[in-house]
């Protein structure tokens, strides 16, 4: 009985922590959708903002903010994003990226 409980716990833990893979990246500027790109495409896009251009890089199924004129660089430090639901936000320049997948998510960190 104990072995069955441990096995069930392991399966449920693995299943509940799995995130779906991302297929697209949405790029927002000042709260408006600026572009939506396929993650399989290799592309670099400069998004204009109030402080200058934010550079978004898409490569090999992942995306990142490569450069940003914001002073603290938090969104650049977020690194490569590859799971649906992940996001990087550059508040001073009002630019953000969000990865989406095949299935719509019932909630996100902002509406939770």
BAMARGU-971427 format. One record per residue: y, x, z negated of N, C-alpha, C in turn; residue number from 0. Coordinates in nm, 3 decimals. Atoms other than C-alpha are relative to their C-alpha. Example, Ala and Ser with C-alpha at 12.3 -4.5 7.8 and 13.67 -1.06 7.14 Angstrom:
REM BAMARGU-971427
<bafi n_v="-0.119" n_u="0.089" n_w="0.000" ca_v="-0.450" ca_u="1.230" ca_w="-0.780" c_v="0.120" c_u="0.090" c_w="0.000" nr="0"/>
<bafi n_v="-0.119" n_u="-0.082" n_w="0.006" ca_v="-0.106" ca_u="1.367" ca_w="-0.714" c_v="0.109" c_u="-0.077" c_w="-0.073" nr="1"/>
This chain:
REM BAMARGU-971427
<bafi n_v="-0.119" n_u="0.082" n_w="0.000" ca_v="0.000" ca_u="0.000" ca_w="0.000" c_v="0.126" c_u="0.087" c_w="0.000" nr="0"/>
<bafi n_v="-0.114" n_u="-0.091" n_w="0.006" ca_v="0.238" ca_u="0.285" ca_w="-0.084" c_v="0.024" c_u="0.067" c_w="0.135" nr="1"/>
<bafi n_v="-0.012" n_u="-0.064" n_w="-0.131" ca_v="0.166" ca_u="0.457" ca_w="0.248" c_v="0.060" c_u="-0.096" c_w="0.102" nr="2"/>
<bafi n_v="-0.054" n_u="0.101" n_w="-0.091" ca_v="0.240" ca_u="0.134" ca_w="0.436" c_v="0.149" c_u="-0.023" c_w="-0.026" nr="3"/>
<bafi n_v="-0.142" n_u="0.017" n_w="0.035" ca_v="0.570" ca_u="0.092" ca_w="0.250" c_v="0.084" c_u="0.118" c_w="0.049" nr="4"/>
<bafi n_v="-0.072" n_u="-0.119" n_w="-0.046" ca_v="0.675" ca_u="0.450" ca_w="0.329" c_v="0.012" c_u="-0.002" c_w="0.153" nr="5"/>
<bafi n_v="-0.002" n_u="0.008" n_w="-0.146" ca_v="0.583" ca_u="0.404" ca_w="0.696" c_v="0.100" c_u="-0.106" c_w="0.047" nr="6"/>
<bafi n_v="-0.095" n_u="0.107" n_w="-0.035" ca_v="0.777" ca_u="0.076" ca_w="0.715" c_v="0.143" c_u="0.045" c_w="-0.027" nr="7"/>
<bafi n_v="-0.134" n_u="-0.051" n_w="0.032" ca_v="1.077" ca_u="0.237" ca_w="0.546" c_v="0.047" c_u="0.100" c_w="0.106" nr="8"/>
<bafi n_v="-0.036" n_u="-0.101" n_w="-0.101" ca_v="1.071" ca_u="0.529" ca_w="0.795" c_v="0.033" c_u="-0.065" c_w="0.134" nr="9"/>
<bafi n_v="-0.025" n_u="0.069" n_w="-0.128" ca_v="1.051" ca_u="0.298" ca_w="1.098" c_v="0.132" c_u="-0.077" c_w="-0.006" nr="10"/>
<bafi n_v="-0.125" n_u="0.077" n_w="0.013" ca_v="1.331" ca_u="0.071" ca_w="0.973" c_v="0.123" c_u="0.090" c_w="-0.008" nr="11"/>
<bafi n_v="-0.111" n_u="-0.094" n_w="0.009" ca_v="1.554" ca_u="0.367" ca_w="0.887" c_v="0.033" c_u="0.057" c_w="0.137" nr="12"/>
<bafi n_v="-0.021" n_u="-0.055" n_w="-0.135" ca_v="1.508" ca_u="0.522" ca_w="1.231" c_v="0.061" c_u="-0.106" c_w="0.092" nr="13"/>
<bafi n_v="-0.047" n_u="0.108" n_w="-0.087" ca_v="1.565" ca_u="0.188" ca_w="1.407" c_v="0.144" c_u="-0.039" c_w="-0.033" nr="14"/>
<bafi n_v="-0.134" n_u="0.044" n_w="0.037" ca_v="1.879" ca_u="0.098" ca_w="1.211" c_v="0.106" c_u="0.107" c_w="0.024" nr="15"/>
<bafi n_v="-0.097" n_u="-0.107" n_w="-0.023" ca_v="2.047" ca_u="0.439" ca_w="1.261" c_v="0.014" c_u="0.038" c_w="0.146" nr="16"/>
<bafi n_v="-0.010" n_u="-0.031" n_w="-0.142" ca_v="1.987" ca_u="0.453" ca_w="1.635" c_v="0.122" c_u="-0.067" c_w="0.059" nr="17"/>
<bafi n_v="-0.114" n_u="0.055" n_w="-0.072" ca_v="2.297" ca_u="0.406" ca_w="1.846" c_v="-0.034" c_u="-0.002" c_w="0.148" nr="18"/>
<bafi n_v="0.028" n_u="0.002" n_w="-0.143" ca_v="2.281" ca_u="0.298" ca_w="2.208" c_v="0.081" c_u="0.107" c_w="0.072" nr="19"/>
<bafi n_v="-0.071" n_u="-0.099" n_w="-0.079" ca_v="2.379" ca_u="0.554" ca_w="2.468" c_v="0.118" c_u="-0.063" c_w="0.070" nr="20"/>
<bafi n_v="-0.120" n_u="0.049" n_w="-0.068" ca_v="2.720" ca_u="0.520" ca_w="2.627" c_v="-0.016" c_u="0.015" c_w="0.150" nr="21"/>
<bafi n_v="0.003" n_u="-0.006" n_w="-0.145" ca_v="2.764" ca_u="0.452" ca_w="2.997" c_v="0.140" c_u="0.013" c_w="0.060" nr="22"/>
<bafi n_v="-0.137" n_u="-0.001" n_w="-0.052" ca_v="3.144" ca_u="0.424" ca_w="3.035" c_v="0.097" c_u="0.044" c_w="-0.110" nr="23"/>
<bafi n_v="-0.107" n_u="-0.034" n_w="0.093" ca_v="3.464" ca_u="0.550" ca_w="2.876" c_v="0.122" c_u="-0.083" c_w="0.038" nr="24"/>
<bafi n_v="-0.125" n_u="0.074" n_w="-0.019" ca_v="3.771" ca_u="0.332" ca_w="2.833" c_v="0.114" c_u="0.084" c_w="-0.055" nr="25"/>
<bafi n_v="-0.116" n_u="-0.079" n_w="0.039" ca_v="4.105" ca_u="0.509" ca_w="2.818" c_v="0.116" c_u="-0.096" c_w="-0.018" nr="26"/>
<bafi n_v="-0.111" n_u="0.089" n_w="0.032" ca_v="4.393" ca_u="0.328" ca_w="2.650" c_v="0.129" c_u="0.081" c_w="-0.016" nr="27"/>
<bafi n_v="-0.132" n_u="-0.057" n_w="0.020" ca_v="4.763" ca_u="0.411" ca_w="2.662" c_v="0.090" c_u="-0.110" c_w="-0.055" nr="28"/>
<bafi n_v="-0.088" n_u="0.096" n_w="0.067" ca_v="4.995" ca_u="0.228" ca_w="2.422" c_v="-0.065" c_u="-0.138" c_w="-0.013" nr="29"/>
<bafi n_v="0.073" n_u="0.124" n_w="0.023" ca_v="4.727" ca_u="-0.035" ca_w="2.353" c_v="-0.047" c_u="-0.072" c_w="0.125" nr="30"/>
<bafi n_v="0.040" n_u="0.062" n_w="-0.126" ca_v="4.674" ca_u="-0.119" ca_w="2.721" c_v="-0.107" c_u="0.086" c_w="0.067" nr="31"/>
<bafi n_v="0.104" n_u="-0.072" n_w="-0.071" ca_v="4.367" ca_u="-0.027" ca_w="2.925" c_v="0.063" c_u="0.076" c_w="0.116" nr="32"/>
<bafi n_v="-0.058" n_u="-0.086" n_w="-0.104" ca_v="4.476" ca_u="0.266" ca_w="3.144" c_v="-0.103" c_u="0.028" c_w="0.110" nr="33"/>
<bafi n_v="0.106" n_u="-0.029" n_w="-0.095" ca_v="4.142" ca_u="0.350" ca_w="3.308" c_v="-0.136" c_u="-0.022" c_w="-0.066" nr="34"/>
<bafi n_v="0.138" n_u="0.009" n_w="0.047" ca_v="3.768" ca_u="0.293" ca_w="3.276" c_v="-0.084" c_u="0.081" c_w="0.097" nr="35"/>
<bafi n_v="0.075" n_u="-0.093" n_w="-0.084" ca_v="3.536" ca_u="0.565" ca_w="3.404" c_v="-0.147" c_u="0.000" c_w="-0.036" nr="36"/>
<bafi n_v="0.143" n_u="-0.017" n_w="0.020" ca_v="3.163" ca_u="0.609" ca_w="3.449" c_v="-0.023" c_u="0.137" c_w="-0.063" nr="37"/>
<bafi n_v="0.025" n_u="-0.127" n_w="0.068" ca_v="3.032" ca_u="0.879" ca_w="3.216" c_v="-0.081" c_u="0.098" c_w="0.084" nr="38"/>
<bafi n_v="0.077" n_u="-0.091" n_w="-0.085" ca_v="2.810" ca_u="1.022" ca_w="3.490" c_v="0.090" c_u="0.071" c_w="0.101" nr="39"/>
<bafi n_v="-0.094" n_u="-0.066" n_w="-0.090" ca_v="3.115" ca_u="1.110" ca_w="3.700" c_v="0.064" c_u="0.118" c_w="-0.071" nr="40"/>
<bafi n_v="-0.067" n_u="-0.116" n_w="0.057" ca_v="3.269" ca_u="1.450" ca_w="3.644" c_v="0.148" c_u="-0.012" c_w="0.038" nr="41"/>
<bafi n_v="-0.140" n_u="0.026" n_w="-0.030" ca_v="3.642" ca_u="1.398" ca_w="3.611" c_v="0.089" c_u="0.046" c_w="-0.115" nr="42"/>
<bafi n_v="-0.103" n_u="-0.033" n_w="0.096" ca_v="3.955" ca_u="1.519" ca_w="3.434" c_v="0.122" c_u="-0.085" c_w="0.036" nr="43"/>
<bafi n_v="-0.110" n_u="0.093" n_w="-0.023" ca_v="4.241" ca_u="1.273" ca_w="3.393" c_v="0.113" c_u="0.030" c_w="-0.098" nr="44"/>
<bafi n_v="-0.119" n_u="-0.019" n_w="0.085" ca_v="4.595" ca_u="1.335" ca_w="3.262" c_v="0.065" c_u="-0.136" c_w="-0.020" nr="45"/>
<bafi n_v="-0.056" n_u="0.131" n_w="0.036" ca_v="4.724" ca_u="1.025" ca_w="3.081" c_v="0.141" c_u="0.022" c_w="-0.056" nr="46"/>
<bafi n_v="-0.136" n_u="-0.021" n_w="0.050" ca_v="5.104" ca_u="1.016" ca_w="3.041" c_v="0.027" c_u="-0.080" c_w="-0.127" nr="47"/>
<bafi n_v="-0.037" n_u="0.066" n_w="0.125" ca_v="5.240" ca_u="0.932" ca_w="2.697" c_v="0.141" c_u="0.039" c_w="-0.038" nr="48"/>
<bafi n_v="-0.137" n_u="-0.029" n_w="0.041" ca_v="5.568" ca_u="0.948" ca_w="2.506" c_v="0.026" c_u="0.147" c_w="-0.032" nr="49"/>
<bafi n_v="-0.018" n_u="-0.142" n_w="0.031" ca_v="5.509" ca_u="1.312" ca_w="2.402" c_v="-0.039" c_u="0.092" c_w="0.115" nr="50"/>
<bafi n_v="0.050" n_u="-0.080" n_w="-0.112" ca_v="5.358" ca_u="1.430" ca_w="2.732" c_v="-0.137" c_u="-0.050" c_w="0.041" nr="51"/>
<bafi n_v="0.130" n_u="0.041" n_w="-0.053" ca_v="5.019" ca_u="1.421" ca_w="2.900" c_v="-0.114" c_u="0.032" c_w="-0.097" nr="52"/>
<bafi n_v="0.126" n_u="-0.019" n_w="0.072" ca_v="4.689" ca_u="1.376" ca_w="2.717" c_v="-0.107" c_u="0.016" c_w="0.105" nr="53"/>
<bafi n_v="0.102" n_u="-0.030" n_w="-0.100" ca_v="4.401" ca_u="1.528" ca_w="2.913" c_v="-0.136" c_u="-0.047" c_w="-0.051" nr="54"/>
<bafi n_v="0.133" n_u="0.053" n_w="0.032" ca_v="4.070" ca_u="1.337" ca_w="2.906" c_v="-0.099" c_u="0.061" c_w="0.098" nr="55"/>
<bafi n_v="0.102" n_u="-0.063" n_w="-0.082" ca_v="3.760" ca_u="1.513" ca_w="3.033" c_v="-0.131" c_u="-0.078" c_w="-0.012" nr="56"/>
<bafi n_v="0.128" n_u="0.070" n_w="-0.005" ca_v="3.439" ca_u="1.335" ca_w="3.140" c_v="-0.098" c_u="0.090" c_w="0.072" nr="57"/>
<bafi n_v="0.099" n_u="-0.090" n_w="-0.059" ca_v="3.126" ca_u="1.539" ca_w="3.207" c_v="-0.137" c_u="-0.025" c_w="-0.060" nr="58"/>
<bafi n_v="0.140" n_u="0.005" n_w="0.041" ca_v="2.747" ca_u="1.500" ca_w="3.188" c_v="-0.030" c_u="-0.105" c_w="-0.106" nr="59"/>
<bafi n_v="0.031" n_u="0.109" n_w="0.091" ca_v="2.739" ca_u="1.166" ca_w="3.008" c_v="0.076" c_u="0.000" c_w="-0.131" nr="60"/>
<bafi n_v="-0.081" n_u="-0.003" n_w="0.121" ca_v="3.004" ca_u="1.247" ca_w="2.749" c_v="0.146" c_u="0.015" c_w="0.038" nr="61"/>
<bafi n_v="-0.144" n_u="-0.007" n_w="-0.025" ca_v="3.382" ca_u="1.242" ca_w="2.715" c_v="0.069" c_u="0.061" c_w="-0.121" nr="62"/>
<bafi n_v="-0.079" n_u="-0.056" n_w="0.109" ca_v="3.649" ca_u="1.416" ca_w="2.509" c_v="0.146" c_u="0.002" c_w="0.041" nr="63"/>
<bafi n_v="-0.141" n_u="-0.027" n_w="-0.026" ca_v="4.021" ca_u="1.459" ca_w="2.475" c_v="0.012" c_u="0.151" c_w="-0.007" nr="64"/>
<bafi n_v="-0.002" n_u="-0.145" n_w="-0.010" ca_v="4.061" ca_u="1.817" ca_w="2.593" c_v="0.133" c_u="0.059" c_w="-0.045" nr="65"/>
<bafi n_v="-0.133" n_u="-0.048" n_w="0.039" ca_v="4.438" ca_u="1.855" ca_w="2.538" c_v="0.087" c_u="-0.119" c_w="-0.036" nr="66"/>
<bafi n_v="-0.093" n_u="0.105" n_w="0.040" ca_v="4.707" ca_u="1.653" ca_w="2.366" c_v="0.125" c_u="0.066" c_w="-0.058" nr="67"/>
<bafi n_v="-0.122" n_u="-0.060" n_w="0.053" ca_v="5.072" ca_u="1.725" ca_w="2.284" c_v="0.030" c_u="-0.033" c_w="-0.146" nr="68"/>
<bafi n_v="-0.022" n_u="0.037" n_w="0.139" ca_v="5.039" ca_u="1.578" ca_w="1.934" c_v="-0.009" c_u="0.124" c_w="-0.090" nr="69"/>
<bafi n_v="-0.007" n_u="-0.121" n_w="0.083" ca_v="5.111" ca_u="1.825" ca_w="1.651" c_v="-0.130" c_u="0.038" c_w="-0.072" nr="70"/>
<bafi n_v="0.116" n_u="-0.034" n_w="0.083" ca_v="4.786" ca_u="1.802" ca_w="1.449" c_v="-0.132" c_u="0.009" c_w="0.076" nr="71"/>
<bafi n_v="0.118" n_u="-0.015" n_w="-0.088" ca_v="4.530" ca_u="1.774" ca_w="1.733" c_v="-0.127" c_u="-0.064" c_w="-0.055" nr="72"/>
<bafi n_v="0.120" n_u="0.065" n_w="0.056" ca_v="4.295" ca_u="1.539" ca_w="1.543" c_v="-0.091" c_u="-0.053" c_w="0.109" nr="73"/>
<bafi n_v="0.083" n_u="0.057" n_w="-0.106" ca_v="4.178" ca_u="1.370" ca_w="1.862" c_v="-0.072" c_u="0.109" c_w="0.080" nr="74"/>
<bafi n_v="0.065" n_u="-0.113" n_w="-0.069" ca_v="4.103" ca_u="1.706" ca_w="2.026" c_v="-0.114" c_u="0.053" c_w="-0.087" nr="75"/>
<bafi n_v="0.102" n_u="-0.049" n_w="0.093" ca_v="3.909" ca_u="1.814" ca_w="1.716" c_v="-0.121" c_u="-0.093" c_w="-0.011" nr="76"/>
<bafi n_v="0.113" n_u="0.093" n_w="0.001" ca_v="3.689" ca_u="1.504" ca_w="1.749" c_v="-0.112" c_u="0.049" c_w="0.091" nr="77"/>
<bafi n_v="0.101" n_u="-0.060" n_w="-0.088" ca_v="3.509" ca_u="1.693" ca_w="2.028" c_v="-0.059" c_u="-0.099" c_w="0.098" nr="78"/>
<bafi n_v="0.069" n_u="0.082" n_w="-0.100" ca_v="3.262" ca_u="1.546" ca_w="2.272" c_v="-0.056" c_u="-0.126" c_w="-0.064" nr="79"/>
<bafi n_v="0.055" n_u="0.129" n_w="0.042" ca_v="3.174" ca_u="1.179" ca_w="2.228" c_v="-0.109" c_u="-0.038" c_w="0.099" nr="80"/>
<bafi n_v="0.108" n_u="0.036" n_w="-0.091" ca_v="2.845" ca_u="1.050" ca_w="2.367" c_v="-0.076" c_u="-0.127" c_w="-0.038" nr="81"/>
<bafi n_v="0.068" n_u="0.123" n_w="0.041" ca_v="2.733" ca_u="0.740" ca_w="2.175" c_v="0.094" c_u="-0.119" c_w="0.014" nr="82"/>
<bafi n_v="-0.081" n_u="0.122" n_w="-0.012" ca_v="2.856" ca_u="0.387" ca_w="2.242" c_v="0.063" c_u="-0.033" c_w="-0.134" nr="83"/>
<bafi n_v="-0.072" n_u="0.033" n_w="0.121" ca_v="3.117" ca_u="0.285" ca_w="1.989" c_v="0.084" c_u="0.113" c_w="-0.055" nr="84"/>
<bafi n_v="-0.080" n_u="-0.113" n_w="0.046" ca_v="3.258" ca_u="0.633" ca_w="1.931" c_v="0.138" c_u="-0.005" c_w="0.065" nr="85"/>
<bafi n_v="-0.137" n_u="0.000" n_w="-0.051" ca_v="3.634" ca_u="0.678" ca_w="1.975" c_v="0.076" c_u="0.120" c_w="-0.052" nr="86"/>
<bafi n_v="-0.095" n_u="-0.104" n_w="0.043" ca_v="3.909" ca_u="0.938" ca_w="1.954" c_v="0.139" c_u="-0.057" c_w="0.024" nr="87"/>
<bafi n_v="-0.133" n_u="0.062" n_w="-0.006" ca_v="4.267" ca_u="0.831" ca_w="1.883" c_v="0.107" c_u="0.105" c_w="-0.025" nr="88"/>
<bafi n_v="-0.116" n_u="-0.088" n_w="0.013" ca_v="4.586" ca_u="1.030" ca_w="1.936" c_v="0.121" c_u="-0.089" c_w="-0.030" nr="89"/>
<bafi n_v="-0.105" n_u="0.094" n_w="0.038" ca_v="4.840" ca_u="0.823" ca_w="1.741" c_v="0.140" c_u="0.041" c_w="0.045" nr="90"/>
<bafi n_v="-0.138" n_u="-0.032" n_w="-0.041" ca_v="5.161" ca_u="1.020" ca_w="1.808" c_v="0.025" c_u="-0.022" c_w="0.149" nr="91"/>
<bafi n_v="-0.017" n_u="0.017" n_w="-0.144" ca_v="5.100" ca_u="1.003" ca_w="2.184" c_v="-0.051" c_u="-0.136" c_w="0.049" nr="92"/>
<bafi n_v="0.045" n_u="0.137" n_w="-0.029" ca_v="4.956" ca_u="0.647" ca_w="2.169" c_v="-0.110" c_u="-0.005" c_w="0.105" nr="93"/>
<bafi n_v="0.110" n_u="-0.007" n_w="-0.095" ca_v="4.644" ca_u="0.743" ca_w="2.363" c_v="-0.131" c_u="-0.003" c_w="-0.076" nr="94"/>
<bafi n_v="0.131" n_u="0.002" n_w="0.063" ca_v="4.281" ca_u="0.670" ca_w="2.279" c_v="-0.108" c_u="-0.014" c_w="0.106" nr="95"/>
<bafi n_v="0.117" n_u="0.021" n_w="-0.086" ca_v="3.935" ca_u="0.677" ca_w="2.433" c_v="-0.108" c_u="-0.067" c_w="-0.084" nr="96"/>
<bafi n_v="0.110" n_u="0.070" n_w="0.066" ca_v="3.636" ca_u="0.459" ca_w="2.348" c_v="-0.118" c_u="-0.003" c_w="0.095" nr="97"/>
<bafi n_v="0.120" n_u="0.005" n_w="-0.081" ca_v="3.279" ca_u="0.483" ca_w="2.473" c_v="-0.066" c_u="-0.136" c_w="-0.013" nr="98"/>
<bafi n_v="0.067" n_u="0.129" n_w="0.000" ca_v="3.099" ca_u="0.165" ca_w="2.571" c_v="-0.138" c_u="0.017" c_w="0.063" nr="99"/>
<bafi n_v="0.136" n_u="-0.005" n_w="-0.052" ca_v="2.736" ca_u="0.094" ca_w="2.654" c_v="-0.037" c_u="-0.126" c_w="0.076" nr="100"/>
<bafi n_v="0.052" n_u="0.116" n_w="-0.072" ca_v="2.518" ca_u="-0.166" ca_w="2.819" c_v="0.022" c_u="-0.130" c_w="-0.076" nr="101"/>
<bafi n_v="-0.010" n_u="0.120" n_w="0.082" ca_v="2.534" ca_u="-0.409" ca_w="2.529" c_v="0.135" c_u="-0.005" c_w="-0.070" nr="102"/>
<bafi n_v="-0.125" n_u="0.018" n_w="0.074" ca_v="2.850" ca_u="-0.550" ca_w="2.377" c_v="-0.031" c_u="0.013" c_w="-0.150" nr="103"/>
<bafi n_v="0.018" n_u="-0.017" n_w="0.143" ca_v="2.889" ca_u="-0.453" ca_w="2.014" c_v="0.059" c_u="-0.121" c_w="-0.073" nr="104"/>
<bafi n_v="-0.051" n_u="0.117" n_w="0.071" ca_v="2.933" ca_u="-0.741" ca_w="1.766" c_v="0.128" c_u="0.029" c_w="-0.077" nr="105"/>
<bafi n_v="-0.121" n_u="-0.038" n_w="0.073" ca_v="3.206" ca_u="-0.548" ca_w="1.579" c_v="0.023" c_u="0.148" c_w="0.025" nr="106"/>
<bafi n_v="-0.030" n_u="-0.143" n_w="-0.005" ca_v="3.378" ca_u="-0.212" ca_w="1.574" c_v="0.072" c_u="0.037" c_w="-0.128" nr="107"/>
<bafi n_v="-0.059" n_u="-0.045" n_w="0.125" ca_v="3.546" ca_u="-0.005" ca_w="1.306" c_v="0.137" c_u="-0.061" c_w="-0.023" nr="108"/>
<bafi n_v="-0.131" n_u="0.059" n_w="0.017" ca_v="3.883" ca_u="-0.169" ca_w="1.371" c_v="-0.007" c_u="-0.148" c_w="-0.041" nr="109"/>
<bafi n_v="0.008" n_u="0.142" n_w="0.033" ca_v="3.768" ca_u="-0.530" ca_w="1.347" c_v="-0.095" c_u="-0.029" c_w="-0.115" nr="110"/>
<bafi n_v="0.093" n_u="0.019" n_w="0.111" ca_v="3.513" ca_u="-0.477" ca_w="1.070" c_v="0.078" c_u="-0.028" c_w="-0.123" nr="111"/>
